[in-house]
């Protein structure tokens, strides 16, 4: 179903692209929170963010409804995401805590359908903006950390890191998790002429590492069946951030930036 939704969305966007009339360029930077959604061991977010460039294509002369409001946006982003995880483990009546985190960096290509509505005020150029569409991410690099501590056993080591301090290669995230992700991006914001501010929600459809999902591990242990097929999804990347952007005054042909 997820693949079908993404495929239909892309076909619609390609159809709109064929009627594009003008182009407008810009860049944006954003910051917010990112965590691993749907994994019960996920305890807190990490600092997330994105920076990138984009181009808008408009449809003013196209024979479609809302032709002065609709546009397509293509871009390239450099994105940071991840999360903090924690699990309580009972091994031979020795309670320990497994703590881990992911700090991952991706190159992302969003393909978004946008809708701008001009606020009817005396001074022109104020817009409410909405965007939605798929994005495709490829992992560039990242850090994975996993350690086990024994706070309830004074005779055990207080901290046991599974990576030696000098073993930096073993900490590379994408040796342990999937490198590629397919996201859905939703944004809502306010634009004034060449300036913009948007709240962006980004959800990844591809579980980062389903075999390590806490629910899967618990169900397999209860059933004593290591080959048991579990349909519970693994943790997914989820980010939400506040983004600031600017349209570069190049090849200005759009009317929606405001009347002079």
SULWONOR-V68178 format. One record per pair of residues at least 4 apart in sequence whose C-alpha atoms are under 7 Angstrom apart, sorted by the first residue. I is the first residue (numbers start at 1). J is the second residue. D is the distance in whole Angstrom. If there is no record, write none. Layout:
# SULWONOR-V68178
I,J,D
I,J,D
This chain:
# SULWONOR-V68178
1,5,6
2,6,6
3,7,6
4,8,6
5,9,6
6,10,6
6,134,7
7,11,6
8,12,6
9,13,6
9,133,7
10,14,6
11,15,6
12,16,6
13,17,6
13,113,7
14,18,7
16,20,7
19,59,6
19,62,6
20,57,6
20,58,5
20,59,5
21,57,7
21,58,5
21,59,5
21,60,7
21,61,7
22,57,5
22,58,5
22,253,6
22,254,7
23,55,7
23,56,5
23,57,5
23,58,7
24,55,5
24,56,5
24,57,7
24,251,7
24,252,7
25,54,6
25,55,4
25,56,6
25,247,6
25,248,6
26,53,6
26,54,5
26,55,6
26,246,5
26,247,4
26,248,5
27,52,6
27,53,4
27,54,6
27,245,6
27,246,6
27,247,7
28,51,6
28,52,6
28,53,6
28,243,7
28,244,5
28,245,4
28,246,6
29,50,6
29,51,4
29,52,7
29,243,6
29,244,6
29,245,6
30,49,5
30,50,5
30,51,6
30,241,6
30,242,5
30,243,4
30,244,6
31,48,6
31,49,4
31,50,6
31,241,5
31,242,6
31,243,7
32,47,6
32,48,5
32,49,6
32,240,6
32,241,4
32,242,6
33,45,6
33,46,6
33,47,5
33,48,5
33,239,6
33,240,6
33,241,6
34,45,5
34,46,5
34,47,6
34,48,5
34,81,5
34,82,6
34,83,6
34,238,6
34,239,4
34,240,7
35,44,7
35,45,4
35,46,6
35,82,5
35,83,4
35,237,6
35,238,6
35,239,7
36,42,6
36,82,6
36,83,5
36,235,5
36,236,5
36,237,5
36,238,6
37,235,5
37,236,5
37,237,6
37,238,6
38,234,7
38,235,5
38,236,7
39,213,6
39,214,6
39,234,6
39,235,5
40,214,6
40,215,7
41,85,5
41,86,5
41,87,6
41,214,6
42,84,6
42,85,4
42,86,6
43,84,6
43,85,5
43,86,6
44,83,6
44,84,5
45,83,5
45,84,6
46,82,6
46,83,5
46,84,7
48,80,5
48,81,5
48,239,7
49,79,6
49,80,5
49,241,7
50,77,6
50,78,5
50,79,4
50,80,6
51,77,5
51,78,5
51,79,7
52,76,6
52,77,4
52,78,6
53,75,6
53,76,6
53,77,7
54,73,7
54,74,6
54,75,4
54,76,6
55,73,6
55,74,6
55,75,6
56,71,6
56,72,5
56,73,4
56,74,7
57,71,5
57,72,5
57,73,6
58,70,7
58,71,4
58,72,7
59,67,5
59,68,6
59,70,7
59,71,6
60,67,5
60,68,5
62,67,6
66,70,6
69,115,5
69,116,5
69,117,6
70,114,6
70,115,5
70,116,7
71,113,6
71,114,5
71,115,6
72,112,6
72,113,5
72,114,6
73,111,6
73,112,5
73,113,6
73,114,7
74,110,6
74,111,5
74,112,7
75,109,6
75,110,6
76,108,6
76,109,5
76,110,7
77,107,6
77,108,5
77,109,6
78,106,6
78,107,5
78,108,6
79,105,6
79,106,5
79,107,6
79,108,7
80,104,6
80,105,5
80,106,6
81,103,6
81,104,5
81,105,6
81,239,7
82,102,5
82,103,5
82,104,6
82,237,7
83,101,6
83,102,5
84,100,6
84,101,4
84,102,7
85,99,6
85,100,5
85,101,6
86,97,7
86,98,6
86,99,5
86,100,6
87,97,6
87,98,5
87,99,7
88,95,7
88,96,6
88,97,5
88,98,6
89,95,6
89,96,5
89,97,6
90,94,6
90,95,5
90,96,6
91,95,6
94,153,7
95,150,7
95,152,6
96,148,7
96,149,6
96,150,4
96,151,7
97,148,6
97,149,5
97,150,6
98,147,6
98,148,4
98,149,7
99,146,6
99,147,5
99,148,6
100,145,5
100,146,4
100,147,6
101,144,6
101,145,5
101,146,7
102,143,6
102,144,5
102,145,7
102,173,7
103,142,5
103,143,5
103,144,7
104,141,6
104,142,4
104,143,6
104,173,7
105,139,6
105,140,6
105,141,6
105,142,6
106,137,6
106,138,5
106,139,4
106,140,5
107,137,6
107,138,5
107,139,6
107,140,7
108,135,7
108,136,6
108,137,4
108,138,6
109,135,5
109,136,5
109,137,6
110,134,6
110,135,4
110,136,6
111,133,6
111,134,6
111,135,6
112,131,6
112,132,5
112,133,4
112,134,7
113,131,6
113,132,6
113,133,6
114,130,6
114,131,4
114,132,7
115,129,6
115,130,5
115,131,6
116,127,6
116,128,6
116,129,5
116,130,7
117,127,5
117,128,5
117,129,7
118,125,7
118,126,6
118,127,4
118,128,6
119,126,6
119,127,5
119,128,7
124,258,5
124,259,6
125,192,5
125,193,5
125,257,6
125,258,4
125,259,7
126,191,6
126,192,5
126,193,7
127,190,6
127,191,5
127,192,6
128,189,6
128,190,5
128,191,6
129,188,6
129,189,5
129,190,6
129,191,7
130,187,6
130,188,5
130,189,7
131,186,6
131,187,5
131,188,7
132,185,6
132,186,5
132,187,6
133,184,6
133,185,6
133,186,7
134,183,6
134,184,4
134,185,6
135,182,6
135,183,5
135,184,6
135,185,7
136,181,6
136,182,5
136,183,6
137,180,6
137,181,5
137,182,6
138,179,6
138,180,5
138,181,7
139,179,5
139,180,6
141,172,7
141,173,7
141,174,7
142,172,6
142,173,5
142,174,7
143,171,5
143,172,5
143,173,5
144,171,5
144,172,6
144,173,5
145,171,6
146,161,7
146,162,6
147,160,6
147,161,4
147,162,6
148,159,6
148,160,5
148,161,6
149,158,6
149,159,4
149,160,6
150,156,6
150,157,7
150,158,5
150,159,7
151,158,6
163,167,6
173,177,6
174,178,6
174,179,6
177,208,5
177,209,5
178,208,5
178,209,6
181,204,6
181,205,7
181,206,5
182,204,6
182,205,6
182,206,6
183,202,6
183,203,5
183,204,4
183,205,6
184,202,6
184,203,5
184,204,7
185,201,6
185,202,5
185,203,7
186,200,6
186,201,5
186,202,7
187,198,6
187,199,6
187,200,4
187,201,6
188,198,5
188,199,5
188,200,7
189,197,6
189,198,4
189,199,6
190,196,6
190,197,6
190,198,6
191,195,6
191,196,4
191,197,6
192,196,6
193,257,5
193,258,6
194,246,6
194,247,5
194,257,7
195,245,6
195,246,5
195,247,7
196,244,6
196,245,5
196,246,6
197,243,6
197,244,5
197,245,6
198,242,6
198,243,5
198,244,7
199,241,6
199,242,5
199,243,6
200,240,6
200,241,5
200,242,6
201,239,6
201,240,5
201,241,7
202,238,6
202,239,5
202,240,6
203,237,6
203,238,5
203,239,6
204,236,6
204,237,5
204,238,6
205,236,7
206,236,6
207,233,7
207,234,5
207,235,5
207,236,5
208,234,7
208,235,6
208,236,6
209,213,7
209,234,6
209,235,7
210,233,6
210,234,4
210,235,7
211,216,7
212,217,7
213,217,7
213,234,5
213,235,6
214,218,6
215,219,6
216,220,6
216,230,6
216,232,7
217,221,6
218,222,6
219,223,6
220,224,6
220,225,6
220,226,6
220,228,6
255,259,7
